[in-house]
Amino acid sequence: MLALDDPAFLSRFHAGHPVQRIGDSPFFAVGTWDLIADVVRRPQEFSSNLTATMVCHDDGSVSEFPVAGLGDAMHVLATADGPRHRLHRSLVMPSLTPARIRALEPYVTEVVDTAWTEGVQGDRIDWIHAVAQRVPTTVVTELLGLPHDDVDDLARWAGGTNVLIDGVITPDQLTTATTAVGELTSYLDGALASTPGRGVLADIAAAVDRGDLDRPSAVMVLLQLVAAGSDSTVGLLTSAVRILARHPDVAARLRGEPDLIPAFIDESLRLESPFRGHFRHVVGDTTLGDAHLPAGSHVYLMWRAANRDPDQFDDPSRIDLDRTTATRTGHGTHLAFGKGLHLCVGAALARLQGRLAIGRLLSATTHFRQSPSGELTLVR
């Protein structure tokens, strides 16, 4: 299996090899902050269409698994370009405005408290299952207007679907992912047909009725919102607690200075980005840095590598709770939620869930330990 998180592999990006071809495949990994920002600024040359993903085989070779053709109608929202992307984004953003996110905070607080209360068993909690998976999926179902009884199925489908866009996938994972995509697509098509009366689902249904959006595209937009909207926050809540378990001094400081929790959330996002990376399709022969990229090849934007780029972040492996406030805007911000036109629409909602869930854990404990399975042992 290609180890995209291997420190030796990552270090090469920052030691004179910012663009690396993956074996003899048509995939090129990009791992410096500046070159990823360059790709994002050139959407005419680097399409967001997900035309293929990497499949890694037991012998270490990498092959190309075609997803959809360049310009295909199945490319929506995060994988769409130009006017099509702007249309899809305009349908979603009214539910994710700053005012709407602020209005959701009491609900998210209740979801976090319920997940914590129901999940704690004596001095233990299965953090990943009870909180990290349940909270984001519950919030997404509320936002979209889906039945809360379906949270477990939606969490399973989201996890299975996202591996298609998160870099390297094994043949077994590919089978699981395609099954998850099929099941989630069928579920969302049925939900759209039920003419829902609330949430993003209602907005999307109204757009279909007006003729602004065709039905297959509407289903794919909803699929992305379920998959990326929940699974990215699952990753954030999982990695943030893992970091705190390894750095009890940071946890102790946050207990004494809870106003620093948002800064810690951003450092967690930088250090352990929920997505390892995303793909771009090379539309025509071009160059990136000193690398020649042929038409039809693919670049893999490695957010995690860029977020540890020493040219952008002093001592990038260190947790610095003062770093985020100094670089919240402009050059040097982390890329965990992407950059530019395709900046994640749910970034503010993910940060809100991270702040509230980590705040609940820290306020309810004086210390905790984490087992390899993710279970926490609590000292209260």
SVG drawing of the C-alpha trace seen along z (x, -y; Angstrom):
<svg xmlns="http://www.w3.org/2000/svg" viewBox="-43 -38 59 46">
<polyline fill="none" stroke="black" stroke-width="0.4" points="0.0,0.0 1.3,-3.4 2.0,-5.2 1.0,-8.8 1.4,-9.7 4.9,-8.2 7.2,-10.9 10.0,-10.0 7.6,-10.4 6.2,-13.7 9.6,-15.1 10.6,-14.8 8.1,-17.5 9.9,-20.0 13.4,-18.9 13.4,-19.8 10.8,-17.5 7.5,-19.4 5.8,-17.5 6.3,-13.7 4.9,-11.2 3.3,-8.2 5.2,-5.2 4.5,-5.1 0.9,-6.1 -0.7,-9.3 -0.9,-10.7 1.3,-13.5 1.3,-14.3 1.8,-18.0 2.9,-18.7 4.0,-22.3 1.7,-25.2 2.8,-27.5 2.3,-25.0 -1.1,-23.8 -2.2,-27.5 -1.0,-27.8 -3.1,-24.9 -6.2,-26.4 -5.6,-29.7 -5.7,-28.0 -9.1,-26.3 -9.0,-26.5 -5.9,-24.3 -6.7,-22.1 -10.3,-21.0 -12.0,-20.0 -13.8,-17.2 -13.1,-13.9 -12.2,-11.9 -10.3,-9.1 -8.9,-7.9 -5.8,-5.9 -6.0,-2.2 -3.1,-0.7 -2.4,3.0 -0.6,5.5 2.6,5.3 2.8,1.6 1.7,0.6 -0.9,-2.1 -3.5,-2.1 -6.2,-4.5 -9.8,-3.8 -12.0,-6.0 -14.8,-7.8 -16.4,-10.1 -15.4,-12.0 -14.2,-15.5 -17.2,-17.8 -19.6,-14.9 -22.9,-15.9 -22.2,-13.8 -19.6,-16.4 -21.3,-18.5 -20.5,-21.1 -16.9,-20.3 -16.1,-18.4 -17.8,-20.9 -16.3,-23.8 -17.5,-27.3 -21.2,-28.2 -22.2,-24.7 -20.2,-24.9 -21.6,-28.4 -25.2,-27.2 -24.7,-24.2 -22.9,-26.4 -25.7,-29.0 -28.3,-26.3 -26.4,-25.2 -24.9,-28.4 -28.2,-29.9 -28.2,-27.0 -24.6,-27.6 -24.4,-31.4 -22.7,-32.7 -26.1,-33.6 -27.5,-30.1 -24.4,-28.5 -24.8,-30.7 -28.5,-29.7 -27.5,-26.0 -25.2,-26.2 -27.8,-25.4 -28.9,-22.4 -25.3,-21.2 -24.7,-21.7 -27.7,-19.4 -26.5,-16.8 -23.0,-16.8 -24.4,-16.6 -26.7,-13.7 -23.9,-11.8 -21.7,-12.3 -24.3,-11.3 -25.4,-8.2 -21.8,-7.2 -20.2,-7.4 -20.1,-4.0 -18.6,-4.4 -15.2,-5.9 -15.0,-5.0 -16.4,-6.2 -16.0,-4.9 -15.2,-8.3 -15.1,-7.4 -18.5,-5.6 -20.4,-7.6 -19.2,-11.1 -16.9,-11.5 -19.2,-9.5 -22.6,-10.2 -22.4,-14.0 -21.5,-15.0 -24.0,-12.7 -26.8,-13.8 -26.0,-17.4 -25.9,-16.8 -29.3,-15.0 -30.8,-17.9 -29.3,-20.4 -30.5,-18.5 -33.9,-17.5 -33.3,-13.7 -34.8,-11.3 -32.6,-11.0 -33.5,-7.3 -31.2,-6.8 -28.0,-8.2 -26.2,-4.9 -26.8,-4.0 -25.7,-7.5 -22.5,-7.3 -21.6,-3.9 -22.3,-5.1 -20.4,-8.4 -17.3,-6.6 -17.4,-4.1 -18.0,-6.8 -15.3,-9.2 -12.4,-6.9 -13.0,-7.4 -11.8,-11.0 -9.3,-10.8 -6.4,-9.5 -5.2,-5.9 -7.8,-3.1 -7.3,0.7 -9.3,3.0 -11.3,4.2 -12.0,0.6 -13.1,-0.2 -15.7,2.6 -17.0,1.3 -17.0,-2.3 -19.0,-1.6 -21.5,0.4 -21.8,-2.5 -22.3,-5.0 -25.0,-2.9 -26.9,-2.5 -26.6,-6.1 -27.7,-7.3 -30.8,-5.1 -31.6,-6.3 -31.2,-10.0 -33.2,-9.6 -36.1,-8.2 -35.7,-11.1 -35.9,-13.6 -39.0,-12.0 -40.8,-12.3 -41.0,-16.1 -39.4,-17.1 -40.6,-20.2 -37.4,-21.4 -33.7,-21.9 -31.4,-21.7 -33.3,-18.8 -36.3,-21.1 -34.2,-23.8 -32.7,-21.2 -36.2,-19.7 -37.5,-23.2 -34.6,-23.7 -35.5,-20.5 -39.1,-21.5 -38.1,-24.9 -35.9,-23.2 -32.8,-24.8 -31.3,-21.4 -31.7,-18.0 -32.6,-15.1 -29.4,-13.1 -27.3,-16.2 -29.5,-16.9 -28.9,-13.5 -25.2,-13.8 -25.2,-17.2 -26.9,-15.6 -24.5,-12.7 -21.5,-15.0 -23.1,-16.9 -23.8,-13.7 -20.4,-12.1 -18.0,-15.1 -20.1,-17.0 -20.1,-14.2 -17.0,-12.3 -14.6,-15.3 -15.9,-16.3 -15.6,-12.7 -11.9,-13.0 -11.5,-16.3 -13.1,-14.9 -11.1,-11.7 -7.7,-13.4 -8.2,-16.3 -8.8,-13.8 -5.8,-11.7 -3.6,-14.8 -4.9,-15.8 -4.3,-12.2 -0.7,-12.4 -0.2,-16.0 -1.8,-16.2 0.0,-19.5 -2.1,-21.0 -5.3,-19.5 -4.4,-21.0 -3.8,-24.5 -7.1,-24.3 -9.0,-23.4 -7.6,-26.6 -8.0,-28.7 -11.1,-27.4 -11.0,-30.5 -8.0,-28.8 -10.1,-25.7 -10.9,-27.3 -7.1,-27.8 -6.5,-24.2 -9.2,-23.0 -7.4,-24.8 -4.0,-23.4 -5.6,-19.9 -7.0,-20.6 -3.5,-21.7 -1.6,-18.8 -4.1,-16.0 -6.2,-17.3 -9.5,-15.3 -8.8,-14.7 -5.3,-13.7 -5.9,-15.4 -8.1,-15.8 -7.6,-15.4 -7.5,-17.8 -7.7,-16.9 -5.0,-18.3 -7.0,-19.7 -4.0,-20.4 -0.3,-20.1 1.1,-22.4 3.8,-22.9 3.6,-23.2 6.8,-24.5 9.5,-22.7 7.3,-19.7 5.7,-19.0 2.2,-17.6 0.6,-16.0 -3.0,-16.5 -5.3,-13.9 -3.0,-13.3 -4.1,-14.0 -2.6,-16.0 -3.3,-15.0 -3.3,-18.0 -1.8,-16.8 -3.3,-19.1 -1.5,-17.3 1.9,-17.8 1.2,-21.5 0.0,-22.1 3.4,-21.0 5.4,-23.0 8.2,-24.7 8.2,-27.6 4.8,-28.5 4.7,-27.4 7.5,-27.8 8.3,-24.5 5.3,-22.9 5.2,-19.7 4.6,-21.6 1.2,-22.4 1.2,-26.2 -2.0,-27.7 -0.9,-31.2 -0.2,-30.3 -3.8,-30.3 -4.8,-33.8 -1.7,-35.2 -2.3,-33.5 -6.1,-33.2 -6.2,-35.1 -3.9,-35.5 -0.7,-33.8 0.2,-31.0 -3.3,-29.7 -3.8,-26.0 -5.4,-24.1 -7.4,-21.5 -10.7,-22.9 -9.2,-23.6 -8.7,-27.0 -10.3,-29.5 -13.5,-28.8 -13.8,-25.3 -13.2,-26.2 -15.3,-23.7 -18.9,-25.0 -19.2,-23.4 -15.9,-24.6 -17.6,-26.9 -20.0,-24.1 -17.2,-21.6 -15.3,-24.1 -18.4,-24.6 -18.8,-20.9 -15.1,-20.6 -15.2,-23.4 -18.3,-22.1 -17.3,-18.4 -13.7,-19.1 -15.1,-21.6 -17.5,-19.0 -14.7,-16.4 -12.3,-18.8 -14.9,-20.3 -16.1,-16.8 -12.6,-15.4 -9.4,-16.3 -7.4,-13.8 -8.0,-11.0 -6.1,-8.2 -6.9,-6.7 -6.5,-3.0 -5.4,-1.9 -9.1,-1.3 -10.0,-4.9 -11.8,-4.2 -11.1,-6.8 -10.5,-6.2 -11.7,-9.2 -10.6,-10.8 -13.2,-13.2"/>
</svg>
